[in-house]
């Protein structure tokens, strides 16, 4: 994710998360029109965290007030005797439905519901229901704010569940439900925001934890930029909606949803927007310490840098410090990765050389690994990349060793890699010259393994800029 993408996506998320026009719809449409594709769950987790902070800080006084009221009600054994205590329980009531249904419908939320057609249909459907709710509330008249009760909270909680379907809008579905209960616009919006805090905080933290590896690959700077932009724009959208609904209805948002739904339907039928996001390319990285990136952050590992540059999915890595060819082969058996993969990289052999293993044995075992890599790639050698072994003899770790001998042995092993890759029709990328540069910044803090900078140079050697 670039800084420009972080700014735009953070702005889109912040401006649309709390206004009843569907942040999901916009986060699908904007990246598609800009040619970025689906930003993915990790990016959504990042920018959602900014809006979570916005709503928590905006309503911090309310959170404190309701928390004190809740415990005061428990202490007095009269949970509904005081308004603050009662409202705290109303938030709990409203949260229960989405927790239950969120767990039960998890597979649908992450699967079928992600279709762009579902988003488009929901944009229009909620607009229709909002318009009907507006008419109903104005015909019947609004109830005083003081009459808001547990039934209202329960029904708004079920309204929040509609937002589990992308394109619905959390605020749109909850305000719509409140209008059917004749709750005034401004109070409906405020309670909608407060009741959303437990649900969106839990969902955001879950995504941040479950997508932590992918977040590491995005990079710290884009993450921070996205969070800050989403926070500022999210705060502004909360302030705007609360002030706007004091004197206005939701009709401007209803008409906007109609227009956006029509545009998305037209783009879908014309083929400019995909009904389902294209699946991320699958990448399997096989190797040892050079593949797991010993002594560097996960985002700096060469497989993660390569995946990021290629815009493909998070790599599945089977590698461990110290592995030789036979140990990697056994580890593949244990991991049992399921192909086919769109890309397979193989970097192995330094520990065979380090332990003084025979070159003939190495060739036999390397060929077996290469054949496995080809099978994982669906038999397509164009999807397999053999990476040369870097020369650890130039590092501070090898200061008292025979560096010339290490270089000769590594060159011998690399010659085997190159020959067998050519014989199999796989691509061979020679990064060994990079590892031999006299540049301390190319060595990690342990004095042995490549730094993130060197791994970045490897990725350039792959022809990816």
C-alpha positions in Angstrom: 0.0 0.0 0.0 1.5 3.3 -1.0 1.1 6.6 0.9 -1.4 7.9 -1.7 -3.4 4.8 -1.4 -3.3 5.0 2.4 -4.6 8.6 2.3 -7.4 7.9 -0.1 -8.6 4.7 1.5 -8.4 6.3 5.0 -10.4 9.2 3.8 -13.0 7.0 2.1 -13.3 4.9 5.3 -13.5 7.8 7.7 -16.0 9.8 5.7 -18.4 6.9 5.0 -18.2 4.7 8.1 -20.6 6.8 10.2 -22.7 8.5 7.5 -25.5 6.1 6.3 -24.1 5.6 2.8 -22.0 2.4 3.3 -18.3 2.4 3.8 -18.1 -1.1 2.3 -19.7 0.0 -1.0 -17.2 2.9 -1.3 -14.2 0.8 -0.3 -15.1 -1.6 -3.1 -16.0 1.0 -5.8 -13.1 3.5 -5.3 -10.2 1.1 -5.4 -11.8 -0.7 -8.4 -12.2 2.5 -10.3 -8.6 3.5 -9.5 -7.3 0.1 -10.7 -6.1 -1.0 -7.2 -8.4 -4.0 -6.8 -9.8 -5.3 -3.5 -7.7 -3.7 -0.7 -8.0 -6.8 1.4 -8.9 -7.6 5.0 -5.6 -6.3 6.4 -6.1 -2.9 4.9 -9.7 -2.8 6.1 -8.4 -3.6 9.6 -5.9 -0.8 9.5 -8.3 1.9 8.4 -11.1 0.7 10.6 -8.9 1.1 13.6 -8.7 4.8 12.8 -12.5 5.1 12.9 -12.7 3.0 16.0 -10.4 5.5 17.8 -12.6 8.4 16.4 -15.9 7.1 17.8 -14.3 6.1 21.2 -12.7 9.5 21.7 -15.7 11.4 20.4 -18.0 9.7 22.8 -15.5 9.3 25.6 -17.6 11.3 28.1 -20.6 9.2 27.3 -18.6 6.0 27.8 -17.5 7.2 31.2 -21.0 8.4 32.1 -22.6 5.1 31.1 -19.9 3.0 32.8 -20.4 4.9 36.1 -24.2 4.6 35.7 -23.9 0.9 35.0 -22.0 0.1 38.2 -24.1 2.6 40.2 -27.2 0.7 39.0 -25.6 -2.6 40.0 -24.7 -1.3 43.4 -28.2 0.0 44.1 -29.8 -3.1 42.6 -31.9 -0.8 40.5 -30.4 -1.0 37.0 -33.2 0.9 35.3 -33.9 3.4 38.0 -31.6 6.1 36.6 -31.2 7.1 33.0 -27.4 6.5 32.7 -27.7 3.0 34.2 -30.7 2.2 31.9 -28.9 3.5 28.8 -25.8 1.4 29.7 -28.0 -1.7 29.7 -29.6 -0.6 26.5 -26.2 -0.6 24.8 -25.6 -4.2 26.2 -29.0 -5.3 24.8 -28.2 -3.8 21.4 -24.9 -5.5 21.3 -26.1 -9.1 22.0 -27.8 -9.7 18.6 -24.7 -8.8 16.5 -22.4 -10.8 18.6 -24.5 -13.9 18.2 -25.3 -13.5 14.5 -21.8 -12.4 13.7 -20.4 -15.7 15.0 -23.2 -17.8 13.3 -22.9 -16.1 9.9 -19.1 -15.7 9.9 -18.7 -17.9 6.8 -21.3 -16.0 4.9 -19.9 -12.6 5.9 -16.5 -13.6 4.6 -17.8 -15.4 1.5 -21.1 -14.9 -0.3 -21.8 -11.5 1.3 -18.6 -10.1 -0.2 -20.1 -10.1 -3.7 -20.3 -6.7 -5.3 -23.8 -7.5 -6.4 -24.8 -8.0 -2.8 -23.3 -4.7 -1.9 -25.2 -3.0 -4.7 -28.5 -4.6 -3.8 -28.1 -3.6 -0.1 -27.3 0.0 -1.1 -30.6 0.3 -2.8 -32.6 -1.9 -0.4 -31.6 0.1 2.7 -32.4 3.3 0.8 -35.9 2.0 0.2 -36.4 1.0 3.8 -35.0 4.3 5.0 -37.4 6.2 2.8 -40.4 4.1 4.1 -39.2 4.6 7.7 -39.0 8.4 7.2 -42.5 8.4 5.9 -43.8 6.3 8.7 -42.1 8.4 11.4 -43.5 11.7 10.0 -47.0 10.3 9.6 -47.1 8.9 13.1 -45.0 11.6 14.8 -41.8 11.2 16.8 -41.7 10.1 20.4 -40.0 12.1 23.1 -36.3 11.1 23.7 -37.1 10.2 27.3 -39.4 7.4 26.1 -36.5 5.5 24.5 -36.6 2.0 26.1 -35.2 -1.5 26.1 -37.4 -2.6 23.2 -36.1 0.2 21.1 -32.5 -0.9 21.9 -33.2 -4.5 21.1 -34.7 -3.6 17.7 -31.8 -1.2 16.9 -29.5 -4.1 17.9 -31.2 -6.3 15.3 -31.0 -3.4 12.8 -27.2 -3.3 13.4 -27.1 -7.0 12.4 -28.2 -6.0 8.9 -24.9 -4.2 8.6 -23.2 -7.6 8.7 -24.2 -7.7 5.0 -21.8 -5.3 3.2 -23.4 -2.3 1.6 -26.0 -1.9 4.3 -24.3 0.8 6.5 -24.3 0.3 10.2 -25.7 3.8 10.8 -28.2 3.5 8.0 -29.7 0.2 9.2 -29.8 1.3 12.9 -31.3 4.7 12.2 -33.8 3.1 9.8 -34.9 0.7 12.6 -35.1 3.6 15.1 -37.3 5.6 12.7 -39.7 2.8 12.5 -39.9 3.1 16.3 -40.4 6.9 15.8 -37.2 7.8 17.6 -36.0 11.3 16.7 -33.2 11.5 14.1 -30.5 13.1 16.3 -31.1 10.7 19.2 -31.2 7.7 16.9 -27.8 8.7 15.4 -26.2 9.3 18.8 -27.4 6.0 20.3 -26.4 4.3 17.0 -22.8 5.5 17.4 -22.6 4.6 21.1 -24.1 1.2 20.7 -21.7 0.4 17.8 -18.6 0.9 20.0 -18.4 -2.6 21.5 -19.2 -4.3 18.2 -16.8 -2.3 16.0 -14.0 -2.4 18.6 -14.2 -6.2 19.0 -14.4 -6.7 15.2 -11.5 -4.3 14.6 -9.3 -5.9 17.2 -10.1 -9.4 15.8 -9.1 -8.3 12.3 -6.0 -6.6 13.5 -4.9 -9.8 15.3 -6.0 -12.2 12.5 -4.3 -10.1 9.9 -1.2 -9.2 11.8 1.2 -10.9 9.4 -0.2 -9.2 6.4 -0.2 -5.9 8.3 3.5 -6.3 8.9 4.0 -6.7 5.2 2.2 -3.4 4.5 4.8 -1.3 6.2 4.6 1.0 9.3 4.4 4.4 7.5 1.3 3.5 5.3 -0.4 2.0 8.3 0.1 5.1 10.4 -1.0 7.4 7.6 -4.2 5.4 7.0 -5.1 5.4 10.7 -4.5 9.1 11.1 -6.5 10.0 8.0 -9.4 7.7 8.9 -9.4 9.1 12.5 -9.6 12.7 11.4 -12.2 12.1 8.6 -14.2 9.8 10.9 -14.3 12.4 13.7 -15.5 15.0 11.1 -18.2 12.7 9.8 -19.6 11.9 13.3 -19.7 15.7 14.1 -21.4 16.4 10.7 -24.1 13.8 11.0 -25.1 14.6 14.6 -25.4 18.3 13.8 -27.1 17.7 10.4 -29.8 15.4 11.8 -30.9 17.9 14.4 -32.7 19.8 11.6 -32.7 17.5 8.6 -34.0 14.0 7.6 -31.9 11.3 5.9 -33.4 11.9 2.4 -30.1 13.3 1.0 -28.4 10.1 2.0 -31.3 8.0 0.6 -31.0 9.7 -2.8 -27.2 9.3 -2.8 -27.6 5.6 -2.1 -29.9 5.3 -5.0 -27.4 7.0 -7.3 -24.4 5.0 -6.0 -26.4 1.7 -6.3 -27.3 2.6 -9.9 -23.7 3.5 -10.8 -22.4 0.2 -9.3 -25.0 -1.8 -11.1 -24.1 -0.2 -14.4 -20.4 -0.7 -13.8 -21.0 -4.4 -12.9 -23.1 -5.0 -16.0 -20.5 -3.3 -18.2 -17.7 -5.3 -16.7 -15.8 -2.4 -15.2 -16.2 -3.8 -11.7 -15.9 -7.4 -10.8 -18.8 -9.1 -9.1 -16.4 -11.0 -6.9 -12.9 -9.9 -6.0 -10.2 -11.8 -7.9 -8.5 -14.3 -5.6 -5.1 -13.3 -4.5 -2.2 -15.2 -6.1 -0.9 -18.0 -3.9 2.8 -18.0 -3.0 4.9 -20.8 -1.4 8.4 -19.9 -0.1 10.6 -22.9 0.7 14.0 -22.5 2.4 16.0 -21.9 5.5 17.0 -18.8 7.6 17.4 -16.7 4.4 13.7 -17.3 3.6 12.3 -16.7 7.1 14.5 -13.6 7.3 16.5 -14.3 10.5 17.1 -11.0 12.5 14.7 -8.9 10.4 11.1 -7.9 10.9 8.5 -10.0 9.1 7.8 -7.2 6.6 11.5 -7.2 5.6 11.7 -10.9 4.7 12.4 -11.3 1.1 9.2 -13.4 0.4 7.1 -10.7 2.1 8.8 -7.9 0.2 8.4 -9.8 -3.0 4.7 -10.5 -2.4 4.1 -6.9 -1.6 5.8 -5.7 -4.8 3.9 -8.2 -6.9 0.6 -7.4 -5.1 -0.1 -11.0 -4.3 -1.3 -12.8 -1.2 0.7 -13.3 1.9 3.3 -16.1 1.3 3.1 -19.4 3.0 6.6 -20.0 4.3 8.1 -23.4 5.0 11.6 -22.5 6.3 13.7 -22.7 9.5 17.2 -21.6 10.5 19.7 -24.4 10.1 17.7 -26.6 7.7 19.5 -28.6 5.1 17.9 -30.0 1.9 16.8 -33.3 3.6 15.4 -31.4 6.6 13.4 -29.1 4.4 12.1 -32.1 2.5 10.9 -33.7 5.8 9.3 -30.3 6.9 7.4 -30.1 3.6 5.9 -33.6 4.4 4.9 -32.4 7.9 3.4 -29.1 6.6 1.6 -30.8 3.7 0.9 -27.5 1.8 -2.0 -27.6 -0.6 -1.3 -26.5 -4.1 -1.4 -25.4 -6.8 0.5 -22.2 -6.1 0.9 -19.3 -8.5 4.5 -18.8 -7.3 7.0 -21.1 -5.6 10.5 -20.0 -4.6 13.2 -22.4 -3.5 16.3 -21.2 -1.6 18.3 -24.0 0.1 21.8 -25.3 0.5 23.8 -23.0 2.7 23.6 -25.4 5.7 24.7 -28.3 3.4 27.8 -26.3 2.6 28.2 -25.1 6.3 28.1 -28.7 7.6 30.5 -29.9 4.9 28.0 -32.1 3.2 28.8 -33.7 -0.2 28.0 -31.8 -3.4 26.8 -35.0 -5.1 24.4 -35.7 -2.2 23.2 -32.1 -2.4 22.4 -32.4 -6.1 20.3 -35.5 -5.6 18.3 -33.9 -2.7 18.0 -30.5 -4.4 16.6 -32.2 -7.6 14.0 -33.9 -5.4 13.0 -30.6 -3.8 12.8 -28.9 -7.2 10.5 -31.6 -8.4 8.3 -31.0 -5.4 8.3 -27.3 -6.1 7.2 -28.0 -9.6 4.3 -30.1 -8.4 3.2 -27.4 -6.0 3.2 -25.0 -9.0 0.8 -27.3 -10.9 3.6 -28.6 -13.1 4.3 -25.1 -14.6 8.1 -24.4 -14.4 7.5 -20.7 -15.2 5.9 -20.4 -11.7 9.0 -21.7 -9.9 12.0 -19.6 -9.0 15.3 -21.0 -7.7 17.2 -18.4 -5.7 21.0 -18.7 -5.4 22.7 -19.1 -2.1 24.2 -15.9 -0.6 27.8 -15.9 0.5 27.9 -15.8 4.3 31.7 -15.9 4.1 31.9 -12.1 3.6 30.0 -11.4 6.8 31.6 -10.4 10.2 30.5 -13.9 11.4 33.1 -15.5 9.2 35.9 -13.2 10.2 38.2 -16.0 11.4 37.2 -18.5 8.7 38.6 -19.4 5.3 36.5 -17.0 3.2 37.9 -18.1 -0.1 37.0 -21.7 0.6 33.5 -20.8 1.6 33.1 -18.8 -1.6 34.3 -21.7 -3.7 31.9 -24.2 -2.1 29.0 -21.8 -2.4 29.8 -21.3 -6.0 29.8 -25.1 -6.5 26.4 -25.5 -4.9 25.0 -22.5 -6.9 26.3 -24.1 -10.1 24.3 -27.2 -9.2 21.2 -25.0 -8.5 21.6 -23.2 -11.8 22.1 -26.3 -13.9 19.1 -28.1 -12.4 16.8 -25.1 -12.6 17.7 -24.8 -16.3 17.1 -28.5 -16.9 13.7 -28.2 -15.2 12.8 -25.0 -17.1 12.5 -23.0 -13.9 13.8 -19.5 -13.5 17.1 -18.9 -11.7 17.8 -15.6 -9.8 21.4 -15.0 -8.8 21.5 -12.9 -5.7 25.0 -14.0 -4.6 26.8 -11.0 -6.1 24.5 -8.8 -4.0 25.5 -10.6 -0.8 29.2 -10.1 -1.7 29.0 -6.3 -1.8 31.2 -4.5 0.7 28.4 -2.6 2.4 27.7 -3.0 6.2 24.1 -1.9 5.7 23.4 -5.1 3.8 24.1 -7.2 6.9 21.6 -7.7 9.7 22.4 -6.9 13.3 23.4 -10.5 14.0 26.4 -10.0 11.7 25.5 -13.0 9.6 22.2 -12.8 7.8 21.0 -10.3 5.2 19.4 -7.0 6.3 16.0 -5.8 5.1 17.9 -3.6 2.7 19.7 -6.5 1.1 16.4 -8.4 0.8 15.0 -5.4 -1.0 17.9 -5.6 -3.5 17.1 -9.3 -4.0 13.5 -8.4 -4.9 14.9 -5.9 -7.5 17.0 -8.8 -8.9 13.8 -10.6 -9.5 12.9 -7.9 -11.9 10.3 -6.3 -9.6 10.7 -2.6 -8.9 
